[in-house]
Amino acid sequence: MAVTLQYVSIVIEAIVAILGLAILFKKKESYGLCFFITFAIYVVYDLARTLTWSISTNILYGSFFIASISALWAVWVLYNKK
C-alpha cells in the first residue's frame, strides 16, 4: 500500500509540474516556472529514493534545497501579487 501511495504521489507531483508549465506559457506568470522547478525536482527526488537510483545524497539534498527556494519564491510572488 505504501509503495502504491508513493507512486500516486509521484504522478500527482508530475501533474503539478506540468500545470506549472501551463501557468508559465499560457498565463504568462513567472511563478509557474517556480512550480515546475519545485515539483520536477520532487519527482526526480522521490523516484531516486523509491527506485534506489545511485545518485549522490549531496546532489539529492542540494536539489531538494533548490526546490524549497523555488517554492518560497513562488509563494512570495503570489503573496505580493496585486
Wavefront OBJ file of the C-alpha trace (Angstrom):
o trace
v 0.000 0.000 0.000
v 2.748 2.469 0.945
v 4.581 1.874 -2.339
v 1.358 2.429 -4.282
v 0.755 5.707 -2.472
v 4.323 6.755 -3.218
v 3.806 6.222 -6.954
v 0.441 8.009 -6.878
v 2.171 10.913 -5.126
v 4.868 10.989 -7.814
v 2.197 11.119 -10.535
v 0.461 13.998 -8.725
v 3.784 15.837 -8.423
v 4.335 15.366 -12.175
v 0.874 16.777 -12.908
v 1.604 19.827 -10.743
v 4.899 20.321 -12.603
v 3.084 20.201 -15.955
v 0.471 22.648 -14.690
v 3.324 24.922 -13.622
v 4.484 24.998 -17.237
v 0.918 25.752 -18.347
v 0.828 28.689 -15.927
v 4.143 29.910 -17.302
v 3.275 29.646 -21.001
v -0.495 30.150 -21.123
v -0.972 32.624 -18.288
v 2.465 34.254 -18.708
v 3.039 34.098 -14.957
v 6.650 33.586 -13.864
v 5.696 31.717 -10.706
v 4.618 28.863 -12.981
v 8.303 28.213 -13.638
v 8.899 28.012 -9.890
v 6.132 25.433 -9.520
v 7.600 23.459 -12.412
v 11.125 23.517 -10.962
v 9.926 22.587 -7.490
v 7.728 19.696 -8.485
v 10.015 18.370 -11.234
v 12.747 18.127 -8.609
v 10.306 16.406 -6.241
v 9.547 13.832 -8.950
v 13.232 13.082 -9.526
v 13.964 13.060 -5.784
v 11.099 10.689 -4.990
v 11.875 8.391 -7.928
v 15.536 8.271 -6.920
v 14.639 7.294 -3.380
v 11.873 4.868 -4.358
v 13.835 3.113 -7.099
v 17.145 3.379 -5.202
v 18.994 5.140 -8.004
v 22.677 5.629 -7.341
v 22.627 9.405 -7.052
v 24.799 11.140 -4.501
v 22.889 12.211 -1.415
v 24.610 15.601 -1.704
v 23.057 16.045 -5.153
v 19.639 14.960 -3.872
v 19.801 17.245 -0.849
v 21.104 20.124 -2.966
v 18.302 19.700 -5.486
v 15.749 19.489 -2.675
v 17.138 22.773 -1.324
v 16.732 24.360 -4.784
v 13.143 23.077 -4.865
v 12.489 24.683 -1.481
v 13.913 28.022 -2.626
v 11.829 27.819 -5.808
v 8.656 27.137 -3.808
v 9.475 30.025 -1.479
v 9.939 32.344 -4.475
v 6.595 31.263 -5.992
v 4.750 31.855 -2.734
v 6.469 35.224 -2.303
v 5.437 36.299 -5.809
v 1.846 35.174 -5.203
v 1.771 36.905 -1.820
v 2.900 40.195 -3.357
v 0.693 39.917 -6.440
v -1.871 42.675 -6.734
l 1 2 3 4 5 6 7 8 9 10 11 12 13 14 15 16 17 18 19 20 21 22 23 24 25 26 27 28 29 30 31 32 33 34 35 36 37 38 39 40 41 42 43 44 45 46 47 48 49 50 51 52 53 54 55 56 57 58 59 60 61 62 63 64 65 66 67 68 69 70 71 72 73 74 75 76 77 78 79 80 81 82
